[in-house]
Amino acid sequence: MLANSVLSRRAILRTGAVLAAAVPLLAACGAAPRAGGTTAPASTGQTTGAASAASGSVAPTPTFVPVTAALPSPATSPARLAGRWTVLQDQDFQPAMNAYVRKAIEDFARFQGWALDTSYVAGFSAGGDLFQKLGAAVNAGTPPDLLGKDLSGYQMKFLGLLEPLDDLAREMIARYGDPMPGTQNDTLIDGKWWGVPWFTRSGGYWGRKSWFDEAGLDMVMATDTLEGLPEALLKISDPGKRRYGWGMTINTCGDGESVVQSTCMMFGSRLTDESGQVVRLDSPETVRAVTWLTSIYTDPKYRPMLPPGVNSWTDPSNNEAWLAGQIGFASNAGTLYAQSRQEGNLLGDDTYLLQQPAGPDGARLRGANGNRFWVFKGSKNVEGSKDFIRYMLDPVAQEALWAYTPGYVLPAYTSGWDDPIIQAEHNSRAFQPVALATPPYNGISYPGKNTAAAAAVNSQNVYTKMTARVLGGMPAADSVKQAAQQAVQIYQQYGLKGKE
């Protein structure tokens, strides 16, 4: 067995990189389907393997194979496996990344000689609520061992789903520096780490520079304020060419929830007071935000900038529309950019990450989160999962992931931001000040700390249901009041005041 070899850890890392390059990753394990069972559409752009001279960024070729053999040192005693090592995998909207992570899990288990049971989270939950399924498994004494995903640590801790990982998190911090502020908000709870930061996910607003140039607009200035966006995006739209400026939905899905929440926050709306105890959603600021946002989808003057069926979109839809060359501005994670780079098409050279538009009061929301590793309460393979986390955080494995998903998967720890792979990519550099912002914007908990109740408001889609009622004809003030009442009920269910 390989575990008995005398190779050093670093030698195994480097050897694995050479061996892996012999077989393209996607051919070896297959590109996983995207959420919803769809696959990425074929690109309509031209392809090129060259770097963009304008941006200075480097596009990996479609056959680039990341390191998947960054294994723990054979000099350390491998953990004894109890039964099967059960790993849940997040199904990211980045198919090549899904393939990379799946192969890493399989390679690690094979190296250790472990029996493996792995599935995507969607398959595990089988259409039900993930937290309910995890709770049932934990209570039955059959929890999965490990999951790497962007979830609320507060909510999982409140539900009693987690094993603390304080020792391992502090070990990683000692090696790689402080984690990003946004990651700390939801993982370091009452002075103890309940998960281990894995990577930062880029996200925000993305623009197609050539469309703005053709319209005679400076892209940065045209997108500088939220209230100025509609007029600018109308100017870059041309329905006759299937060009639509506004590539954002407020349908009930992750992207829609994010758009509604951030719009409300940019207008000065807040879910709670600073204590995080009392719901403040029913406010003039929220009514103004909801009125403004829903008008984008109902006022006939904005119709030319709206893609057909935009308010039936789900999370993969704006990725698909972007890659098909149909939208010129979107709020999204960096998945759409990374995929265009991997496919080597010219769309990647035309895609730029833009700073958060300023709200009516001039304030900008800046902060980032990312994926963390979680180990579940009652796991019989805690130490084995910790070894895998060490494996995935090794600099060789991290650098491979950064290179394979350019502009999307970014360092979770301060030491990574100086890496040449990160600094060579213009959109990664553009996101650095967002990731390092302190105090970070942490979603609807802002300006208070994250809570399990706020996470539940998010997961129950309180915000998109609020805008859906307005689109259906309910006055904005009435819908906001109803949303606030729902939020109060959720907060009280979690043992918080909810109202004064």
N, C-alpha and C positions, 0 to 999 in steps of 0.2 A: 504493500500500500504506500501511497505517496506520503502518508503521515509519518512513515518511518524513515524518510529520506533525511539527509543532512544538509539540504539546501537551506540557506538563510531565507528569512521572510522576503527581503528585498530582491533576492535572486529569483524567488518564485514569482514575485510581482513582474519583474522584467521578462522572465521566461514566458510567463503567461501572456504578456503582451505580444511577443513574437509568435507564439503558437496560435493565438487567437486570430492574428492577421492572415493566417493561411486560409481561413474559411469565413466568408462574409457572415456577419451576425444574423442578418435578417433571413438569409438562406438557411442558417443553422436552426433557428427556432421560430421563424415566421413572425411577421408583423402582427401584433395583437389588434383586434378590432377596437374601434373607438367606442366610447360610451354610447349607448343606444343601439349598438349593433351595426353602426355604419363604419365604413372605411373612408380614408382620406380620398377626396376626388383627385382625378388626374389634373396636373397643373396645365394651365392654358398658356403659360409663359414660355419663353425660350430658355434653354438650359445652358449653363456654363459652369465649369469647374474652377474658374479663376476667382481670385479675390476681387472685391470691389475696390477699385482705385480711389473712388470718391470717399468711401467710408473708412477705408483702411482695415476693414474686417476680413476675416478669413472664413471661407465657406468650406467645410469638410466635404469630401466627395461622398456620393451616396453609398459607397462600399466601405466607408471608414468603420473600423471595428474597435470598440472600446475595450479596455482591459476588463476581463471578467475572472481573473485568477488571482486577485489580491487576497491571498489566504493568510490566516493567522500563522504565526511561527510554529513549526513543528516542535520547537523546543518547549513550548508551553503545553501542558496536559490538556488535551481536548476534553470538552465537557462530555459526561456520560449521558447518552440520550435515553429518555424514558418514552417508550412507544414511538410515535412518529413526530417529527418536527413539523408543526402546523403553521404555515405562513399565509397570511392574507396579503394580497397585493392590490394596491390602489390602481384603478384603471384610468390612467392619465389620458388627457386629450392629445397625447403625443405618442403615436403608435410605435415609433422607433425606440422611444424611451421605455415603453412597456416591454418591448422585446429584450432590451438591454437588462432591465431589472429581473425579468423572469429568468433569463439565462444566468445571471449572477446568483440568484437563489439556487437554481439547479446545480450549477457548478460547485457552489460551496457545499451543498449537501452531499454531492457525489464525492468531493474531495475528503470529506469527513467520514464517508461511509454510512451516512444517516438515511433512514427511510423518511421520505418527504411527502407531505400532503400540502399542496399549494393551490389556491384558487383566487380569482378576483373577488373583491369585496362585493360587487354586484351579484355574483353567483352565490356567495355565502349568505347574503341577506335575502336573496330570491324575491325581490320586489317589496320586502317589508322594511320596517325601520331598522337601520343598522344598530342603533343603541339597544333596541329591544332584543335583537338577535344576539348581540354580544352579552347582554345581561342574562338572557336565558342560558347561554352556554356557560357563563361564569357560575351561575347558580346551580347548574347541573353538574359542575365539576369537570366539564369538558371544554375549557376555553381554548381558543387558538393561542399559539405562542406569541406571535409577532405580527405587527402591521406597521408599515411606513406610509403615513397619510397626514394631510392637513385636517385635523379634527380639533375640537375644543377639549383641551386638557381639563379645564374647569368642569365641563359637563361630565366627562368620563370619570373624573375623580369623585364628583358628587354622586354618581351612580354606582360607585364602588367597583369600577371595571379594571383598575390599573394596579400593576406592581410598581413601586417607586424605582426610579433609575438614577437616583442622586449620585451614587458612587461612580457610575460609568459616565454620566454627563460631566461631572467635575474632572474626571480623567481626560475626557476629550477637550475640555476647556483648557486644561493645563498644557495640552499638546498644541492646540490650534488657535487659542485666543478666545476672546469673548464672543458669544453668539450674537446675531443681529438683535437689536432691541425688540423688534416685533415678535420674534420667536420667544424671547424671554417672557413676554407678557402673558402668554397662554400655556406655558410649560413649567415655568418656575413659580410654584404655588406655595405660599406661606413658607418661603425659604427652602423649599425642597423641589428638586427636579423630578417630574413625573414622566418625562419623555426625554429623548436625546435628539437635538436638532440635527437634521440630515442635510437639507439644502434650502436655500432661499429661492422662491419663485418670483420671477419678474412679472409685472403686470401694470396695468394702467391704460393709457390712451395711445393708440397707434395711428399713424397717418401715412398716406401714400404721397410722397413728396412731389412726384411728377404731376399729379392731379392739381395740387395747389399751385405749382409753377405754371401750368397751362392756364389756370384761372387768374394769373397775375397776383397771387397772394403769397405773402411770407407765411409759411406754415406755422412757425412758432408764434408770431403775432396774431394770426387768424384764430388760433386755438387757445389764446391766453386766458380768456374769460369764459365761464360757463354760459352766461347769457348772450355772449357774442357768437357762440358756436352755430346756432341754426342758420343764420344769414351766411356765414362762411361756407357751411356744408351744402347749402343750396347752390352756391356758386360753383362748387366742384362737381355737382351732379349733372348727369345727362341721361335721362331714361332711355332715349333713343339708342344710346350706346351701352345700355345696361350698366350704367355707372350711377351708384347711389352713395351719397355722402354719409348718411346717418346709418351706420351699421350696428345698431344697438337695439335690443329688445327689452321690454318690461314684462314679458311673459313669465309665468312662474317657473323659474329654473335658477340655477346658480348665478349665471350671468345677469339675468333680469333682476334678481334680488340685489346683486351688487350695484347695478346701475341706479335702482330706486333709492337704496340706502345712501349711496355716496352723494346723489343729487340732494336728498333731504339734508344731509350733513353740511353740504356746501352752502345751502341756504340758511344755515344756522340752526336747523332743527336738531334736537337731541332726544335720544330714547329715554334717558334718565338724567337725574341730577348727578353731580360729581361724586356723591356717595355711592352711586350705583344701586340705590335702594328704592327710589321714588321715580315712577314713570312720568316723563314730561313730554311725551310724544304729541299730545293734543295741544298744539301751539299755533299761533299765526304763521310762524316760519315753516312748519310742516305743511299747512294748508297752501301757502304760497308755492312751495316746492312742488307739491303734487299737482297743483293747478298748472304750473309752468310745464312740467314734464309731460303730463297727459295731453296738453295742447299740441305737442309735437306730433302726436299720433292721430289727432282729431281735426286739426285746422287744415283746410284744403290747401293753403299756401305752402305747407310743408310736404305735401304728397310727393313732389318730384324727387325728394331726397330719401324717401323710404323704400327699401327693397320690398318687392311683393311678398306678402305673408310674414312680415317681420315679427308680428306679434303672435305668431304660432311657433316661433323659433324655440329650440331647446339649446342646451349648452354647445353641442358641436356645430350648430348652424352658422354662427358668424365666422368660425374657422373655415368652414367649407366655402362660404360666400367670399371670404377674403382670398383664399387660395384660387378661387375661380375668377378673380379679378373684378368682382362686382361691387365691392364697397371700398370707400376711401378713408374711413375713419371709424374706429371701433374701440370699445373698452373690453379688454380681454387680458388673459395671461399671455405670456410670451410663446405659447405653443404654436400660434400661427406663424410667427417669425422663425422659430427653430425649424419647423417643417419646410418652409420655403428655402432655408439654407441647406438642409439635408438633401433636398431634391435638386439643389444647384440651380434654381431658376432665378431669373432677373428680378422677380418680385421681391426677393430678399434685399436686393440693393436699393429698392424703392421704399422700404418699410422702416419707419423711424419711430422710436419711443419718444413720446412727448410728455412734458411735465403736467402734473395735475392742473386743470384750469382753476383759476381763482373764482371763488363764489362771490355773491353780491357784496359781501363785506370785505373782499380782498384776500381772505384767508385761503390757504391751500392745505389739503389733507395729504400728508406724506408719511408713509410707513409701509412695511412689507412683512409678510409672514412666509411660511414655507412648510415643507413636510418634516415631520418628526417621526422617530421610531417609538412605538408603544409596545410594552409587554403586558399581557393581561393577567389579572389576578387569578392565582391558582395554577398558573403555568408550571409545568413540571420540567421545562427546559429553559429556564431563565438564563443560565450561564451560557448555554449554546447560542441563544439569541443575542446575548451580549457580544459573543465572539463575532457573530455575523455583522453586528453594528460596527465593531472595530474594523472589520474588513471593508465595509462600504465607505467608511470615513478615512481610510488610508489615502494619503495624497495622490498616489498613482490612480486609484479607482476614482477619486474625486475629479482629477484632471481629465480623465477619459470622459466622464459624464458631462463636464463643462464643455468640452470640445464637441461632443456628440449632440448636444442640445444647445447650440450657441444662442446667447441672449435670453435664454429662458431659465435653465437651471444654473443657479449662481451660488457663491459660497455662503455657507451658514455661519462661518467663523471669520473673524477679522483677518487672520493670516492669509486667507485665500484671495483677497481682493487685489493683491499686488502680483498675482500670478500672470505671466505673459498671455496665457489663453484668455483671461478675463480682460486684460488691458488692450488686447488686440481687437476686441469686438466693440464697436461704437455703442451699440445698444446696451451692452453690459456696463460700460462706463457711465452711460446716461442714467442707469438705474442705481448706481452706487450711492449717491447722496440720498436717494429715497430709502434704500435699505438701511442706511446708517442714521436716519433722522431720529432725533431724540428731543422730547418724548415722541414716540411713533404714534401715528394714527392707527388705532387698533379696531377699526370697524365700529359697529353701533354701540359698543361699550364706551366709546370716547365721550368725554374726557376722563371717565372713571376707569377702573381696572376691569379686566375681563371677568365675566361671571358666567356660571352655568345657565342662569336665566336668560341672559342676552343671547347665548348660543342657541337656546331653545326658541327664542323669538326668530332668530335667523332660520333655523331648520324648519320652523312651521310657516315660513314664507309670509309673515305678517305684512311685510312691506309691499310685495307684489300683489297680494290680495287687496290691499288698500287701493292701489292704482287700478286694479281690474274692476273694482266696484265703480270707480269714477268713469272709466271707459264705458261701463254699462249704463251710465246715466245718473248715478248717485252724486249729489253735490259733494264737492271735495271736503268741506268742513264736516259733513256727516260721516263720510268714510274715514276721515282721520280720527274722529271721536270713537268710532267702532274699533279701529285698529288699536287705539290707546287702551280701550277697555279689555281687548284681548291680551295685550301686553301686561296689563295689571294682573289679570288672572294667572298668566304664566309666572310672573314674578312671585306672586303669593304661593303658587304651587311649589316653588323652590325655597320657600321659607323667608322671603324678603317682604318688605313692607308693601311695595306696589304703589301705594298712594298714601298721602298724609291724612 
